[in-house]
């Protein structure tokens, strides 16, 4: 959002709804959900939307209205609620979630390039210097991070504007998906590719990996991840006309629309794609499922309309390349922005005395170049360790996805947990919904339990299956960075006299 224009013109309900949907919704979450749970994802996505997305959105809005002039983002929110030490740890974990996102994206983006160039994911056959495909993608991921860090540290933010093109293309892709899905449904006389056998199909999974109770509950982290990003919306309340009315109204509309869209689109995948015959293929994984889905959808439309096999296959390739183009622009734009934005906000928001002087320096382009290179080294080391850990491609992308989901969910433990303490401070707010402290505390405990159970079960599920590598990397991100943050604050705080 352009902040200057936001101050000149108040954000309306429709404007807020558009912002929320654009920030939260992602088709990749739909395809990942269908691969993991089939129709069973519908229940968990609805549950996460109602029990997490909506209440957390209101909490973030209250934070934003109270700390509207703070430049440190969530660091300022946490510091003003539970103190500098916990704010530093919580924000460090938040920063870690973006680092893990970069680890995942640096590897996944090569699948996107492959789908765009070749019309399908060919990365499974890539090999450089005698390395296997997973190691090759890991090496290319390291190169990607180094190149993006070099360019973004020089202020080449014009490249980041590719992301805005990606936003337009993403909307177009979603519209294409809906139109083609309905064409397939009508042409097949309402016969679903994935039949519904009973109501339990909407809660349970045909995937053998998600049929135990622990595995199903662990899926809540995938669902919560699909609604992540609300912390970036909390600061807009001051730019609204009558925020006490506009925000809850906009949030209700956007919540219903977003939850409904996720639920409907997961169901719509079953109109064209049979789970057993198409989703269980060894070539489909969490890294390339979105491209596989669009390829199958294009073929399904061709078959439904009586096209030749060649014509249907060609349309499948066109559909794959279309979504790959949107994903390429989105990934590259996001990488350039997120390479500097979170770490810059963290350094600006936190006490300068905690950091070595070199890390707080801004270069001629107003970028914290030294901090960015330290971040790049950390990302590259993690990419290298995961890629060269002996995982096959399918397991590699499962590890990356679980890492990203848990790391993105963990910061909400701090933000939600700090909320009752924030309310006790009685800050002046332009927007307030939670006025009864007892009910607020009960709601916070409820959301915290959902978050904790989801994270713990995501860790426990591979542990029970003796998949120790996936279990380790799933939980390593947030716990490792929380420990590093605690030790860093202890040492730096004592050395520089920071409480």
C-alpha positions in Angstrom: 0.0 0.0 0.0 1.2 3.5 -0.8 1.2 5.2 2.6 1.2 8.7 1.3 -1.9 8.2 -0.8 -3.4 6.4 2.2 -3.1 9.6 4.3 -4.5 11.8 1.5 -7.5 9.5 1.0 -9.2 7.5 3.7 -9.4 3.8 3.2 -13.0 2.7 2.6 -14.6 -0.7 3.5 -14.2 -1.9 -0.1 -10.6 -0.8 -0.1 -9.9 -2.6 3.1 -11.6 -5.8 1.9 -9.4 -5.7 -1.3 -6.3 -5.2 0.8 -7.0 -8.1 3.1 -7.9 -10.5 0.3 -4.8 -9.5 -1.7 -2.5 -9.9 1.3 -4.0 -13.2 2.6 -5.2 -15.3 -0.2 -2.9 -17.5 -2.3 -3.8 -20.2 -4.8 -0.7 -22.2 -3.8 -2.4 -22.8 -0.4 -5.4 -24.3 -2.3 -3.3 -26.8 -4.3 -1.2 -27.7 -1.3 -4.3 -28.4 0.7 -5.8 -30.6 -1.9 -2.6 -32.6 -2.3 -2.3 -33.2 1.5 -6.0 -33.7 2.4 -8.2 -33.7 -0.7 -11.7 -32.6 0.2 -10.8 -33.1 3.9 -8.9 -29.8 3.8 -12.2 -27.9 3.7 -13.1 -28.5 7.3 -9.6 -27.5 8.6 -9.5 -24.3 6.4 -12.9 -23.2 7.6 -11.9 -23.9 11.3 -8.7 -22.0 11.0 -10.4 -19.1 9.3 -13.1 -18.8 12.0 -11.0 -19.5 15.1 -7.7 -17.9 14.0 -8.0 -15.5 11.1 -10.9 -13.4 12.3 -10.0 -12.9 16.0 -6.3 -12.3 15.1 -7.2 -9.7 12.5 -9.1 -7.7 15.2 -6.1 -8.0 17.6 -3.7 -6.8 14.9 -6.0 -3.8 14.2 -6.0 -2.8 17.9 -2.2 -3.0 18.0 -1.9 -0.9 14.9 -4.3 1.7 16.2 -2.4 2.1 19.5 1.1 2.2 17.9 0.2 4.0 14.7 3.3 6.2 14.8 5.8 3.5 15.6 8.3 2.6 12.9 9.3 -0.8 14.2 6.2 -2.7 13.3 5.5 -5.7 15.4 8.7 -5.0 17.5 7.1 -1.8 18.7 3.8 -3.7 19.4 5.5 -6.3 21.5 7.9 -3.9 23.3 5.0 -1.8 24.3 3.1 -4.8 25.7 5.6 -7.3 27.2 8.9 -5.4 27.2 12.0 -5.2 25.1 13.5 -8.6 25.8 10.4 -10.6 24.7 9.9 -8.2 21.9 13.4 -8.9 20.6 12.9 -12.7 20.8 9.4 -12.5 19.3 10.5 -10.3 16.4 13.6 -12.4 15.9 11.3 -15.4 15.4 9.2 -13.4 13.1 12.3 -12.5 11.1 13.2 -16.2 11.1 9.9 -17.0 9.4 10.9 -14.8 6.5 14.4 -16.3 6.4 12.8 -19.8 6.2 10.4 -18.4 3.5 13.5 -17.3 1.5 15.0 -20.8 2.0 11.8 -22.4 0.5 11.3 -19.8 -2.2 14.9 -19.8 -3.4 14.5 -23.5 -4.2 10.8 -23.5 -5.4 11.4 -20.6 -7.8 13.4 -23.0 -10.1 10.3 -25.2 -10.5 8.5 -22.0 -11.6 11.1 -21.2 -14.1 11.0 -24.8 -15.5 7.2 -24.7 -15.8 7.4 -21.3 -17.6 10.1 -22.4 -20.0 9.2 -26.1 -20.6 5.5 -26.2 -19.7 6.1 -28.6 -16.9 8.4 -29.3 -13.9 11.6 -30.9 -15.3 13.7 -30.1 -12.2 13.6 -33.8 -11.2 16.1 -34.5 -14.0 18.4 -31.5 -13.5 22.0 -32.2 -12.7 25.1 -30.0 -12.3 28.6 -31.1 -11.5 27.4 -34.7 -11.0 25.0 -33.6 -8.2 21.5 -35.2 -8.0 18.4 -33.0 -8.7 17.7 -32.0 -5.1 21.3 -31.0 -4.6 21.3 -29.1 -7.9 18.2 -27.2 -7.0 19.8 -26.4 -3.6 22.9 -25.1 -5.3 20.8 -22.9 -7.7 18.9 -21.7 -4.7 22.1 -20.5 -3.1 23.0 -18.6 -6.3 19.5 -17.1 -6.4 19.9 -15.7 -2.8 23.3 -14.3 -3.5 22.2 -12.5 -6.7 19.0 -11.1 -5.2 20.9 -9.9 -2.1 23.5 -8.2 -4.3 20.9 -6.4 -6.4 18.5 -5.4 -3.7 21.3 -4.1 -1.4 22.0 -1.6 -4.2 18.5 -0.3 -4.0 17.3 -1.8 -7.3 13.7 -1.7 -6.0 12.5 -1.1 -9.6 12.9 -4.9 -10.0 10.6 -5.4 -7.0 7.8 -3.7 -8.9 7.7 -6.9 -10.9 5.7 -8.1 -7.9 2.9 -5.7 -8.7 2.6 -7.2 -12.2 2.5 -10.6 -10.5 -0.5 -9.4 -8.4 -2.5 -8.5 -11.5 -1.5 -11.8 -13.1 -2.4 -13.8 -10.0 -5.9 -12.3 -10.0 -6.2 -13.2 -13.7 -5.1 -16.8 -13.0 -7.7 -17.2 -10.2 -10.4 -16.0 -12.6 -9.2 -18.4 -15.3 -9.2 -21.3 -12.8 -12.8 -20.5 -11.8 -14.1 -20.1 -15.4 -12.3 -23.3 -16.6 -13.5 -25.3 -13.6 -17.1 -24.4 -14.3 -16.8 -25.2 -18.0 -15.5 -28.7 -17.0 -18.3 -29.1 -14.5 -21.0 -28.2 -17.0 -19.4 -30.1 -19.9 -19.2 -33.3 -17.7 -22.9 -32.9 -16.7 -22.0 -32.2 -13.0 -20.1 -35.5 -12.6 -17.1 -34.8 -10.3 -13.7 -36.2 -11.1 -13.3 -36.8 -7.3 -16.6 -38.3 -6.2 -18.1 -37.6 -2.7 -18.8 -40.8 -0.8 -19.9 -39.4 2.5 -19.9 -36.3 4.7 -16.6 -37.6 6.3 -14.8 -36.9 3.0 -14.9 -33.2 4.0 -12.8 -33.9 7.2 -10.7 -36.9 6.4 -7.9 -37.4 3.9 -7.4 -40.0 1.1 -3.6 -39.3 1.6 -2.1 -42.2 3.6 0.2 -39.7 5.3 -2.7 -37.7 6.8 -5.0 -40.5 8.1 -4.0 -40.6 11.7 -5.5 -38.2 14.2 -2.2 -36.6 14.9 -1.5 -36.1 11.2 -4.9 -34.6 10.6 -4.6 -32.2 13.5 -1.1 -31.2 12.4 -2.7 -30.0 9.1 -4.1 -27.0 11.1 -0.7 -25.4 10.7 -1.1 -25.6 6.9 -4.5 -24.0 7.3 -3.2 -21.2 9.6 -0.4 -20.5 7.3 -2.9 -19.9 4.5 -4.3 -16.9 6.6 -0.9 -15.5 7.6 0.1 -11.9 7.0 -2.4 -10.1 9.2 0.4 -8.3 11.1 1.1 -6.3 8.0 -2.5 -4.9 8.0 -2.6 -3.7 11.6 -1.0 -0.4 10.9 -3.7 0.8 8.4 -6.4 1.6 11.0 -5.2 5.2 11.3 -5.9 5.8 7.6 -9.5 4.8 7.8 -12.7 6.7 7.9 -14.4 5.7 11.2 -12.0 2.8 11.9 -14.2 1.4 14.7 -16.9 0.7 12.1 -14.9 0.3 8.9 -12.3 -2.3 10.2 -14.7 -4.9 11.7 -17.1 -4.5 8.8 -14.3 -4.9 6.3 -12.8 -7.8 8.2 -16.1 -9.6 8.4 -16.7 -9.3 4.6 -13.1 -10.2 3.8 -13.1 -13.1 6.2 -16.3 -14.6 4.8 -15.0 -14.1 1.3 -11.5 -15.5 1.9 -12.7 -18.5 3.9 -15.4 -19.1 1.4 -13.0 -18.8 -1.5 -10.5 -21.3 0.0 -13.3 -23.8 0.8 -14.9 -23.4 -2.7 -11.6 -23.6 -4.6 -10.5 -26.8 -2.7 -13.9 -28.3 -3.6 -13.6 -27.1 -7.2 -10.3 -29.0 -7.7 -12.3 -32.2 -7.2 -14.4 -31.2 -10.3 -11.5 -31.8 -12.6 -8.9 -33.8 -10.7 -9.2 -37.3 -9.4 -7.2 -37.6 -6.2 -6.1 -41.3 -6.5 -5.2 -41.3 -10.2 -3.6 -37.8 -10.4 -2.5 -36.5 -7.0 -0.7 -39.7 -5.9 1.8 -39.6 -8.8 5.4 -39.7 -7.6 6.1 -36.7 -9.8 3.6 -34.5 -7.9 5.0 -32.8 -4.7 4.5 -29.7 -2.6 7.0 -27.9 -4.8 5.2 -28.4 -8.1 1.6 -29.3 -7.3 0.2 -25.9 -8.4 1.6 -26.4 -11.9 0.4 -30.0 -12.0 -3.1 -28.9 -11.0 -3.3 -26.3 -13.8 -2.0 -28.9 -16.3 -4.6 -31.4 -15.3 -7.3 -28.7 -15.3 -6.4 -27.7 -18.9 -6.4 -31.4 -20.0 -9.7 -31.9 -18.2 -11.3 -29.0 -20.1 -10.0 -30.3 -23.5 -11.4 -33.8 -22.7 -14.7 -32.5 -21.5 -15.2 -30.5 -24.7 -14.2 -33.4 -26.9 -10.9 -32.0 -28.1 -8.2 -34.3 -29.5 -5.6 -35.7 -27.1 -2.9 -33.4 -28.6 -5.1 -30.3 -28.3 -6.1 -31.1 -24.7 -2.4 -31.7 -23.8 -1.4 -28.4 -25.4 -4.0 -26.5 -23.5 -2.7 -28.1 -20.3 0.8 -26.7 -21.1 -0.7 -23.2 -21.8 -2.5 -23.3 -18.4 0.8 -24.4 -16.7 2.8 -21.6 -18.3 0.1 -19.0 -17.4 0.2 -19.8 -13.7 4.1 -20.1 -13.9 4.3 -16.6 -15.3 2.2 -15.2 -12.5 4.2 -17.1 -9.9 7.5 -16.0 -11.4 6.6 -12.3 -11.2 5.2 -12.8 -7.7 8.2 -14.8 -6.3 10.8 -12.4 -7.8 9.0 -9.3 -6.6 8.5 -10.7 -3.1 12.1 -11.9 -2.9 13.5 -8.4 -3.7 11.3 -6.7 -1.1 11.5 -9.3 1.7 15.3 -9.5 1.3 15.5 -6.1 3.0 12.1 -5.1 4.4 11.8 -7.3 7.5 15.4 -7.0 8.6 15.4 -3.2 8.1 12.2 -2.9 10.2 13.7 -5.0 12.9 17.0 -3.0 13.1 15.1 0.3 13.0 12.6 -0.7 15.7 15.0 -2.3 18.2 17.5 -0.6 20.5 20.6 0.3 18.4 22.8 -0.6 21.3 22.0 -4.3 20.9 23.6 -4.5 17.5 27.2 -4.3 16.3 27.6 -0.9 14.6 28.3 -2.5 11.2 24.9 -4.2 11.1 23.0 -1.0 11.7 24.8 1.0 9.0 22.7 2.0 5.9 24.5 2.3 2.6 24.0 4.9 -0.1 20.8 3.2 -1.2 19.5 3.4 2.4 19.8 -0.4 2.7 21.3 -2.3 5.7 23.7 -4.1 3.3 25.9 -5.7 6.0 22.9 -7.1 7.8 21.5 -8.3 4.5 24.6 -10.2 3.7 24.7 -11.9 7.1 21.1 -12.9 6.4 22.0 -14.2 3.0 24.8 -16.4 4.4 22.3 -17.9 7.0 19.8 -18.6 4.2 22.4 -20.2 2.0 23.7 -22.4 4.8 20.2 -23.7 5.6 19.4 -24.2 1.9 22.7 -26.2 1.5 22.1 -28.3 4.7 18.6 -29.2 3.7 19.4 -29.9 0.0 22.4 -32.0 0.8 20.8 -33.9 3.7 20.0 -36.8 1.5 16.3 -36.1 0.8 14.5 -37.1 -2.3 12.7 -34.3 -4.2 9.2 -35.1 -2.7 10.6 -35.2 0.9 12.7 -32.1 0.2 9.7 -30.0 -0.6 7.7 -31.4 2.3 10.5 -30.4 4.6 10.6 -26.9 3.1 6.9 -26.5 3.3 6.7 -27.7 6.9 9.6 -25.4 7.9 7.9 -22.4 6.3 4.5 -23.2 7.8 5.7 -23.6 11.4 8.1 -20.7 11.2 5.3 -18.4 9.9 2.9 -19.6 12.6 5.3 -19.3 15.5 5.4 -15.4 15.7 1.6 -15.4 16.3 2.3 -17.2 19.6 4.0 -13.9 20.7 1.6 -11.5 19.1 -1.5 -13.2 20.4 0.0 -14.1 23.8 1.0 -10.4 24.4 -2.5 -9.1 23.7 -3.9 -9.3 27.3 -0.8 -7.4 28.5 -1.3 -4.8 25.8 -4.9 -4.3 26.9 -3.8 -3.7 30.5 -1.6 -0.7 29.3 -4.7 1.3 28.3 -3.2 2.9 25.3 -5.2 5.5 23.4 -6.7 3.7 20.5 -8.8 4.9 17.5 -10.1 1.4 17.2 -11.1 -1.0 20.0 -13.2 -4.2 19.9 -12.0 -6.2 23.0 -13.3 -4.3 26.0 -13.9 -7.2 28.5 -10.6 -8.4 29.9 -11.8 -11.8 31.1 -13.4 -12.7 27.7 -10.3 -11.3 25.9 -8.0 -13.6 28.0 -10.2 -16.6 27.3 -10.1 -16.0 23.6 -6.4 -15.5 23.6 -5.9 -18.8 25.5 -8.2 -20.5 22.9 -6.2 -19.2 20.0 -2.8 -20.0 21.7 -3.9 -23.6 22.2 -4.8 -23.9 18.6 -1.4 -22.6 17.5 0.5 -24.7 20.0 -1.4 -27.9 19.2 -0.9 -27.4 15.5 2.8 -26.7 15.8 3.4 -29.6 18.2 1.5 -32.1 16.2 3.3 -31.0 13.0 6.5 -31.8 14.8 5.2 -35.0 16.4 3.7 -36.6 13.2 7.1 -37.2 11.4 8.7 -38.1 14.7 6.2 -40.9 15.2 6.8 -42.0 11.6 10.6 -42.1 12.4 11.2 -39.4 9.8 13.6 -37.6 12.1 15.0 -35.3 9.4 11.6 -33.8 8.6 10.8 -33.5 12.3 14.1 -31.7 13.1 13.9 -29.2 10.3 10.2 -28.5 11.0 10.8 -27.3 14.5 14.5 -26.2 14.2 13.7 -22.8 12.6 11.6 -21.1 15.4 13.3 -22.8 18.3 16.8 -22.2 17.0 16.2 -18.6 16.3 14.4 -18.0 19.6 17.4 -19.5 21.4 19.8 -17.4 19.4 17.7 -14.3 20.1 17.6 -15.0 23.8 21.4 -15.5 24.0 22.1 -12.6 21.8 19.9 -10.3 23.9 21.5 -11.6 27.2 25.1 -10.9 25.9 24.5 -7.7 24.0 22.1 -6.3 26.7 24.7 -6.8 29.5 27.5 -5.5 27.4 25.7 -2.3 26.4 23.5 -1.7 29.5 20.2 -2.6 28.0 17.6 -3.9 30.4 
